[in-house]
Amino acid sequence: MQLQRSGFRLAVLVVVTAVATLASVAGAARAEDTPPIAPEAVLASTGEDTVRTNLMVAEAMLGDALAEVTAELPPGPVAVLLVPGSTEPAANLLTTVATHHLLAAGHRVHVDVIPPGTEGPVYELRYRVDDLALTYPDSGRRFVFWDSWVDRSMDLAVQFTLVDHADNQVVASRRVVRRFQDRVEAEQLAAVETRSYPFTMASVEGGGWSRRLEEIVVLGTLAGMVAIYFANTE
């Protein structure tokens, strides 16, 4: 009887210890689940429950960077000549984003050439996308058996030059850098990538081994306690 009481007390101790340990790991996991602050433009581009694709993230970041330069344009409708520095996919996407934003602001938009007879004022927006890169720097699984996740990070660097077409005077010239970071479910990875845009695809790096090791230690400790309990009840 005394042995059974001791075994019962040990079982209670096992359960309490396991719950406390798992709770502490859960708290750490919740803290890790909080992503770094992302550009407001990205968060505002989709609904709260919408999966943000990598292309949507890139478009929002380009639009956010563009706004920093187009703020130098004078008030009222003007003609803007877009002059991309290359024909790469990232530059083409920026041309699309710039066209959308400028037309929405009431400006007239041209690409490569100003048509004869265009009313002024006319400005040239020259740009070069130096970097638009996606990485999945880390991945892991919640409590070994739970859903897996992947960290997502996108970096952008664009060189802008805004020129007054009338006298070739530089109105603004700056290099704009942006970074976006969040976390997506591993099962959503195929849905967030767009094959026609190479910068929206990447290989998953890392494996979150420190977190996995922590979870394995917790489960191993629990298994050991259970084994001790049964050894004492025989």
Residue, then its C-alpha position, 0 to 999 in steps of 0.5 A: m500500500q505504501l508503495q502504491r501511495s509513493g507511486f501515485r505521488l510520483a505519477v502526480l509529480v510526473v504530470v505536474t513537471a511535464v505540464a510546467t515544462l511544456a508550458s515553458v516551451a510553449g511560452a518560448a514558442r509563442a515568443e518566437d512566433t511573433p515576427p519582426i515589424a514589417p513595412e505597413a505597406v505590406l500589411a495594408s495590402t491584404g486582409e488580416d487572414t490573407v496569405r501574403t504571397n512573395l509577389m505581393v510582398a515584393e510589390a508592396m515593398l517596391g511601392d513603399a520605396l517608390a513613395e519615398v521618391t515620388a513625394e518629391l513631385p510637385p502637386g497637381p498632375v505632371a507627366v512622368l517618364l519611367v526609365p528603368g535601368s534594365t529589363e530584368p523581372a524585378a525592374n519590370l515589376l517596378t515599372t508596373v508598380a510605378t505606373h499603377h501608383l502614379l496613375a492613381a495619383g493623377h499623373r500621366v505616365h510614359v515609358d522610355v520616350i516622351p511623345p511629341g507635344t506632351e504638356g509640361p511639367v515633365y519629369e524623368l524617374r530613373y531607377r535600378v533594382d540593385d537587390l530583390a532577394l528572398t530567403y527562408p532563413d530558418s524552419g522548425r516544428r512546433f513541439v516535434f509533432w505539431d505543424s511546421w513553419v518557415d521564416r521568410s525574409m525579403d530584402l530590397a535595394v533600389q536606386f532612384t533618380l528624379v530629373d526635371h526634364a526641362d533643364n535636366q536638373v536632378v530633383a532627388s537621388r537616393r538609394v532606398v533599402r527595405r526589409f520584410q520578415d514574417r513566418v508562414e506555415a510550411e504547407q503554404l510554401a508552394a502557394v506563396e511562390t510564383r514561378s514566373y518571378p525567380f525572386t519569389m522562390a528560394s530554398v529553405e535554409g536551417g532546420g531549427w535544431s536548437r528548438r527541436l533539441e529542446e523539444i526532444v529533451v522535454l519529451g525524453t525527460l517525460a519518458g524517463m519520469v514515466a519509466i521511473y514511475f512504472a519501475n517503482t510500481e512493480 
